[in-house]
Amino acid sequence: MPGIPPARYAYLGPEGTFTEMALRTLPAATRAQLQPFPTVPGALDAVRQSEADGAVVPMENSVEGAVPVTLDELAVGDPLVITREMTVPVQFALLGRPGTDGFSVRTVVTHPHAAAQCRGWLAKHLPEAEVVQATSTALAASMVAEPGSPYDAAIAAPIAAERYRLSVLAHGIGDNPDGVTRFVLVSRPAPPPTPTGADKTSVVAFIRDDHPGALLEVLEQFAVRGVNLTRIESRPTGVSLGRYCFWIDAEGHVADQRVGEVLMGLRRMCADVRFLGSYPRVDGVKTDLRLGTADADFRDAASWLTRLRGGL
């Protein structure tokens, strides 16, 4: 509408990252201001400080697992919530300056996750090359493009070749052709999107004290209410050695009775619970409700208890 400024989205940059590719899958991105940041904390802080309306950051990779900095940054600091998730197929390319002979490459710069996912290809085709780490694959491409760069090539997304005027020396160099990375769009706390029936809820649970069965007690909150977990990971709290919090993704929406009761149970037993949002699943898979776990079942049980308490 006239007079309404475009949305502002931060993302892990620089230009040409897989994160930018994920951001551009959002319909709103076509008319938004896109601002790259060199780090995940920088992109998230832009949202916290109202310098951006939302931020897209990487969450996990199907080959290398979670992105720890994203988990840790969302678990602490001013709260943010996930409003959407998206996945991007991870297709790596070896990029070099125009005229570079791929067989003469001696130094390759890239992000550690990319290096790990191309380990087999590098061992086979460039066994003598030194691999240098960068904070992103796009930054690696920009480093190769700099005049007088000491780096011969970068492993990056194919989109980076056009951005930085590099040549593609080799296509599809990842060891796992089916690899994908999951990204999330986060914003300042607000009411979650309307339930779709194919939703996911993310929380971070902080154990009150270390004792036998502490994690089991957390998991039972989900199990007894028929809420399936799609992911769980422990992360150190930074307080002391051996103290952990648990990042949990579960099927369902905070508006669902069963999920709401899970959150109340966690609230009662944990030192802290950080709600990180309920949002549509990118795969669109509908939640399969177990017998006795639909909202109507919870309402019927509550009504039954009310009658018992009233002597009926």
GIKAWO-V364864 format. One record per residue. RES is the residue in three letters. PHI is phi in whole degrees, 0 to 359 (* if undefined). Layout:
RES&PHI ; RES&PHI
//
This chain:
MET&* ; PRO&301 ; GLY&90 ; ILE&266 ; PRO&292 ; PRO&293 ; ALA&295 ; ARG&242 ; TYR&241 ; ALA&266 ; TYR&202 ; LEU&290 ; GLY&254 ; PRO&283 ; GLU&301 ; GLY&100 ; THR&276 ; PHE&298 ; THR&297 ; GLU&297 ; MET&300 ; ALA&296 ; LEU&301 ; ARG&287 ; THR&281 ; LEU&282 ; PRO&305 ; ALA&292 ; ALA&292 ; THR&292 ; ARG&236 ; ALA&250 ; GLN&271 ; LEU&254 ; GLN&235 ; PRO&282 ; PHE&233 ; PRO&288 ; THR&221 ; VAL&297 ; PRO&303 ; GLY&296 ; ALA&295 ; LEU&290 ; ASP&294 ; ALA&299 ; VAL&288 ; ARG&300 ; GLN&267 ; SER&62 ; GLU&274 ; ALA&213 ; ASP&276 ; GLY&198 ; ALA&219 ; VAL&252 ; VAL&223 ; PRO&286 ; MET&250 ; GLU&199 ; ASN&240 ; SER&292 ; VAL&257 ; GLU&264 ; GLY&88 ; ALA&291 ; VAL&262 ; PRO&304 ; VAL&296 ; THR&291 ; LEU&302 ; ASP&293 ; GLU&290 ; LEU&281 ; ALA&279 ; VAL&229 ; GLY&77 ; ASP&300 ; PRO&298 ; LEU&229 ; VAL&231 ; ILE&276 ; THR&246 ; ARG&196 ; GLU&232 ; MET&213 ; THR&237 ; VAL&229 ; PRO&299 ; VAL&262 ; GLN&244 ; PHE&264 ; ALA&225 ; LEU&266 ; LEU&246 ; GLY&215 ; ARG&295 ; PRO&308 ; GLY&93 ; THR&290 ; ASP&272 ; GLY&303 ; PHE&282 ; SER&262 ; VAL&293 ; ARG&241 ; THR&228 ; VAL&236 ; VAL&245 ; THR&190 ; HIS&284 ; PRO&304 ; HIS&297 ; ALA&294 ; ALA&300 ; ALA&294 ; GLN&279 ; CYS&243 ; ARG&302 ; GLY&295 ; TRP&296 ; LEU&297 ; ALA&297 ; LYS&278 ; HIS&258 ; LEU&226 ; PRO&296 ; GLU&266 ; ALA&286 ; GLU&273 ; VAL&257 ; VAL&249 ; GLN&272 ; ALA&227 ; THR&283 ; SER&202 ; THR&292 ; ALA&291 ; LEU&299 ; ALA&301 ; ALA&297 ; SER&294 ; MET&293 ; VAL&292 ; ALA&287 ; GLU&295 ; PRO&301 ; GLY&73 ; SER&300 ; PRO&280 ; TYR&259 ; ASP&276 ; ALA&205 ; ALA&230 ; ILE&260 ; ALA&205 ; ALA&290 ; PRO&306 ; ILE&301 ; ALA&292 ; ALA&298 ; GLU&290 ; ARG&298 ; TYR&247 ; ARG&55 ; LEU&250 ; SER&261 ; VAL&275 ; LEU&275 ; ALA&202 ; HIS&262 ; GLY&52 ; ILE&268 ; GLY&292 ; ASP&285 ; ASN&238 ; PRO&294 ; ASP&261 ; GLY&294 ; VAL&225 ; THR&240 ; ARG&264 ; PHE&240 ; VAL&230 ; LEU&260 ; VAL&242 ; SER&214 ; ARG&291 ; PRO&307 ; ALA&200 ; PRO&305 ; PRO&291 ; PRO&302 ; THR&299 ; PRO&303 ; THR&246 ; GLY&90 ; ALA&228 ; ASP&239 ; LYS&224 ; THR&238 ; SER&243 ; VAL&219 ; VAL&240 ; ALA&255 ; PHE&254 ; ILE&297 ; ARG&292 ; ASP&206 ; ASP&277 ; HIS&206 ; PRO&303 ; GLY&87 ; ALA&298 ; LEU&292 ; LEU&301 ; GLU&298 ; VAL&293 ; LEU&294 ; GLU&296 ; GLN&301 ; PHE&279 ; ALA&298 ; VAL&290 ; ARG&254 ; GLY&71 ; VAL&260 ; ASN&276 ; LEU&269 ; THR&258 ; ARG&192 ; ILE&215 ; GLU&211 ; SER&268 ; ARG&224 ; PRO&295 ; THR&279 ; GLY&86 ; VAL&283 ; SER&199 ; LEU&297 ; GLY&92 ; ARG&260 ; TYR&230 ; CYS&245 ; PHE&235 ; TRP&272 ; ILE&231 ; ASP&251 ; ALA&227 ; GLU&288 ; GLY&113 ; HIS&237 ; VAL&302 ; ALA&285 ; ASP&287 ; GLN&303 ; ARG&296 ; VAL&290 ; GLY&300 ; GLU&291 ; VAL&300 ; LEU&296 ; MET&295 ; GLY&296 ; LEU&297 ; ARG&299 ; ARG&290 ; MET&256 ; CYS&261 ; ALA&295 ; ASP&199 ; VAL&225 ; ARG&257 ; PHE&278 ; LEU&249 ; GLY&113 ; SER&240 ; TYR&204 ; PRO&294 ; ARG&289 ; VAL&292 ; ASP&274 ; GLY&70 ; VAL&288 ; LYS&288 ; THR&288 ; ASP&270 ; LEU&280 ; ARG&282 ; LEU&304 ; GLY&88 ; THR&242 ; ALA&286 ; ASP&303 ; ALA&298 ; ASP&293 ; PHE&291 ; ARG&294 ; ASP&296 ; ALA&295 ; ALA&294 ; SER&294 ; TRP&299 ; LEU&295 ; THR&299 ; ARG&294 ; LEU&298 ; ARG&294 ; GLY&270 ; GLY&79 ; LEU&266
//
